[in-house]
Amino acid sequence: LRGVGEMRKRDRPGADREAAGDWDADGAEKGSKSRSSSERWQGRAQVLGITVIVFLLGTMARQHFAGGAREMSIVEKEVAKWIAQSDDEVLNMTRREAKAFRTSHGAHVLQQYGLTRGNYWAMDGKHCKNCAQKLRALCKYNPANSSYPPGELLIPGRLSKRSSLRERNLCFLWYANNFWTRATGGAKGHLVWRLGSGIDDKGTKTKVDDKGYLVRALIKYASKHSCTPFTGYPVTLELNDTDTCETFFADNNKYARKDSQLWFLKAADGSTGRHINLLRRQDIHEIHAAKAYECPMNGSVASLEVPGMWAPGGKKFDNRVYLLIPSIQPLVAFFRYGHLRFSVFNYTDPFEQHLSLVRTGRASNWQSKMKAANSTENSSKYLPENDRDLARHVTNPRFGMAHTNSTDDVIQPVEKLLEHLIKERGEEAGKKAYEDLGRSVRNAALQVLYAIKKKWLQKNGKTMARWGFAMVAMDVAYDGNMNAYVLDLNSGPSFYHDHEWPKWFVTERSAIIREGIDIVQESMFRKLSNFTAKAMPYSDTGGWELLYKEDAGGVVKGKGFISHGECLEPYKVPP
């Protein structure tokens, strides 16, 4: 396998991928008749490599499918069959299907979904800075010199129909950012990019899920279209700007209405909640009076707590929702509810410790304390998740699970939203509130999409924009009037590895990625076939709901969703 990978290193993704073929299926065999000497040697190496792979496959399968001889035999034979298929065969099959799709005006749908051989070694630092680390540590997949994804993913067919895929395969689909698929011609076709946190903002090195970039993009959208700022997202200030930072400390009344209102000081590039520090307005007044602060606070933002936050059962929560963007150009977006993430402590309980400023607003404070501690036993007390004050207000599951052994206390299915509303308001009013909430969260997600959509077009030009996709998670809170506030955006959300989660959650997580990758493949196949029936619906979207399709009129009509350039109605803030 390593030898095959080395032979393929000269076939790096790049210009040759974009020129992977004249996609006119009338020339389906074009490019396979006239071959250079190096291509012939690559072909011989590939045949030799396939022989070695098939020989080793039995051992690989026995290690992977230790559950039973019958299952091992079936899957082993199936994987071996598709490993033996040549790159030219995959490419020509895709060309034939693209022609059939185009000439039948969409009546002929894509027959063979699935991943293929490709330059997966490119994820080992070339195309992604941290993909390889996650794939190795969390998925037990080493991309170094690898030309294949995990074996089961080579078997053709819709991933949405394969609910029995093993955890390792799902983990790979979740974190990998390079895919070669049957829908795009395999290894000799187009590389499909997953766009994520590695996207830079025109050389300034800010990321699409950088909290500073997100608030700048949203404020710019509001200014351009004369919208009320901080609608659909909380008041958020960049403290790396000296004037804004000074105003935050000297005139906090400008933003916070009450002394008890809470600010979240965050590292702009932070994740998992460990980088957060809490301050109330009264604490900020004290810090200002004592001149115990320094401006600017580089790399930091301050977000004001959602006013009148809805906390069912007295527990703070956020709703993780997902946006799938299977096509960047033209822009297509799907929405999906995820799950609810709860604090295990009563939201209104008083703080147990005095709140003071960590001047950097970053995670370095607790990390340096841990490093200075003499033992693991001593250092654990510095972990932010062990702080009850933080755990009361930060809903990342890491914090909840530090204080309970019950995953049911920490995450709940999204259906619980309706149950909580009916319990609080009665059936009729509860259902009406749930409808309002659903419309608000979709509009808040659309506003974010409109604000950041240009970001997806900024790296590697046409190639990445045309053959790229994204799946982002948004963490959303609601106020008592069912207005949605996007708290955070994550282009590479966690798979949640640290605990044994409930079956409903594992099933949900599996469906999100399997159905999502199928939608991506169908979207790419439509582009590749040059079929122009823009209004034709997707064949099977599972739990994903179409929100926006740029080449078919934009936002889905008739549901109260905002179009690009429109504003959210200013929120009426609950008392």
C-alpha positions, 0 to 999 in steps of 0.5 A: 500500500505504501509503495502504491502511494509513493508511485502516485505522488507524482500525480498530485492534485492541482491543475491536472485535476481541473483538466481531468478530462473533457466531460463530454461523454461522447468521448468517454474513452478519450484520454485512455488510448494514447498513453505516455511511457510514465503513464504506462509505468503508473498503470503497471505499478497500479496493477502490481499494487492491486495484487498486493492490496488483494493479498493483504485484504484478508488480514485487514478484513479479519482485523476489522471484522472480528465479529463473524466469519460470514460478514467478514467474507461478504464485505471482504469480497465486495471491497476487493472487487471495487479496489480492483476497478481501474481509475479509467473504468471509474472515470468512463462510467461517470462520463456515461452516467453524466451523458445519460443524465443530461440527454434524459433531462434528469430522468436518469439519476446517478447510479453509483454513489461512493468514494474511490481511490485518490490522493488521500495522503494530501490530507497529511499536511498539504491540504489540511493542517489538523485533519491528519491529526484528527484522523489518526488520533480519533478515527484510527486512519493514517493518511500518510501515503494513503491512496484509499479511504477506509475499505467499506466506503469503497463499496458503491451505493448511497451512504444514506442507506447504510446505517450499519457503517462502522464508527471508524468510517463515519469518523473519516467522513466527518473529519476528512476534507478531501474526497474522490467520488464516483459522482465526480470521476474518481481519482482521475476526476475532480477532487471534492474539497470540504471547505472549513477552518483552513480558509483564510481571509485574503491573507489576514489569516482569519478563519470563517469560524473566527468569532471576530470575523463572524461579527464583522461580517454580520455587522457589514451585512447589517450596514450594507442593507440598513438592518438593525445590528445585533439582531439574530446574534448577541451584541459582540465586540472585538476587543483588539480594537483599542477604541472599542476596548476602552468603551467596553470598560469605560461605558459598559452601560451603553451595551448592558442594561443591568449590573447583573448582565453577563459578558462572555470574554472569548478567544476569537479562535477558541473552541470547546468553551475552555477559552471563556471568561465571565464578567458581569457589568458590575465587575467591569465597572470595578475593573475600570475604576481600579484601572485593572485592564489593558487595551487592546486585548488582542485576539479577544471578543466580548459577547453579551448574554442573550437578553431574556434567555429561555431556560426550560426547567431553569437550565441554560441550553443551546441548540446545535443546528447544521448548515450543509452547503453542498455547492458554493458556486452556485450557492446551495444550502440545506438546514438541519436541526441537531440536538440540545446541549444543557448545563446541569446547574440551575441558571439563576444560582449566584456565582460561587467565586469572585469574577476577575479579568483574565487580561488576555481573554484567552485560554493561556491562564488555566493552561499555564497553571496546569503546566506549573502544577506538580501532579495530574491530581493537582492540575485537574482543578485548573480545568475550566470545565471543573469550574461550577460557575463556568459550567452553569453558563457554558453548554459545551458537553465537556462542561456538563459531563465534568459534573454528571455521569448522565448523558441525558442531563447534558444532551437531548433530542431536538424534539424536546423543544416542543415538549418543553414549550407545551409543558410551559404554555399548553398545547396550542400556544406551545405549538405556535411558539415552536413554529415561531422558533423554527422560522426564527432559527432558519432566518438567523442561519440564513443571515449568517450564510448571506454575511459569510458567503463570499468567504467560501470563494476566496481560496484557490479561485474557481477550482475550490469554489466549484468543487468545494462544499461545507458543513457548519454547525451553529450554536443557537440560543433563544429568548422568551419570545422565541427569537433565535441568536447565533452564538457561534459557528464551527466549520469543523464541529466535534464528533464527540468522542469522549463518552458513550452517548445515547443511541438516538444521538449516535443515530442522528450523528450518523445520518447527518454525515451519511445523508450530507455526503450523498447530497454533496455527491448529487450536487457535484454530479449535476455540475459535472453533467452540465444539466440546466434543469435548475428547479429539479428537486434533489432525489433524496435529502433525508433529514436535510431541508433545502433553504436556498438554491441560488440558480433556482430563485434563491431562498425557498419561497412561502415560508417567511424566510428572508432573501439575500439583502433582506433584514430580520425584524428587530427583536422585541426583547423580553423583560 
